[in-house]
Amino acid sequence: MNKNQVEGHANEAKGRVKEVAGKVTGDKRMEYKGKAEKHGGKAEARYGDLKRAAKKATK
């Protein structure tokens, strides 16, 4: 795993926690921030996957 994959998965997990906390407390703003962070984390993890695949393909 590379740095982007690790950070992406961590941000995805943090976003999920914020999203659920927002739902439980009824705080729509926190819920939406959590969703945004979760999707940003997914994107970063996928970028890391692509980066890893490109590096592997060039070897």
C-alpha positions as CSV (number, residue, x, y, z in Angstrom):
1,M,0.0,0.0,0.0
2,N,1.2,3.5,-0.7
3,K,0.6,6.7,1.2
4,N,-2.4,7.7,-0.8
5,Q,-4.2,4.4,-0.3
6,V,-3.6,4.6,3.5
7,E,-4.7,8.2,3.9
8,G,-7.7,7.6,1.6
9,H,-8.9,4.7,3.6
10,A,-8.4,6.6,6.9
11,N,-10.3,9.6,5.6
12,E,-13.1,7.3,4.3
13,A,-13.4,5.8,7.8
14,K,-13.4,9.2,9.5
15,G,-16.1,10.4,7.1
16,R,-18.3,7.4,7.8
17,V,-18.0,8.1,11.5
18,K,-19.0,11.8,11.0
19,E,-21.8,10.8,8.7
20,V,-23.3,8.3,11.3
21,A,-22.8,10.8,14.2
22,G,-24.6,13.4,12.2
23,K,-27.5,11.1,11.5
24,V,-27.7,10.0,15.1
25,T,-27.6,13.6,16.5
26,G,-29.8,15.0,13.7
27,D,-27.0,17.4,12.6
28,K,-27.4,17.5,8.8
29,R,-24.3,19.7,8.4
30,M,-22.1,17.1,10.1
31,E,-23.7,14.3,8.1
32,Y,-23.0,16.1,4.8
33,K,-19.4,16.9,5.8
34,G,-19.0,13.2,6.7
35,K,-20.3,12.2,3.3
36,A,-18.0,14.6,1.5
37,E,-15.0,13.4,3.5
38,K,-15.9,9.7,2.9
39,H,-16.2,10.3,-0.9
40,G,-12.9,12.3,-0.9
41,G,-11.2,9.4,0.9
42,K,-12.5,6.9,-1.6
43,A,-11.2,9.1,-4.4
44,E,-7.8,9.4,-2.8
45,A,-7.6,5.6,-2.2
46,R,-8.5,5.0,-5.9
47,Y,-5.8,7.5,-6.9
48,G,-3.4,5.4,-4.9
49,D,-4.6,2.3,-6.6
50,L,-4.0,3.8,-10.0
51,K,-0.6,5.1,-8.9
52,R,0.4,1.6,-7.7
53,A,-0.9,0.0,-10.9
54,A,1.0,2.4,-13.1
55,K,4.2,1.8,-11.1
56,K,3.7,-2.0,-11.4
57,A,3.0,-1.8,-15.1
58,T,6.3,0.1,-15.8
59,K,8.4,-2.5,-14.0
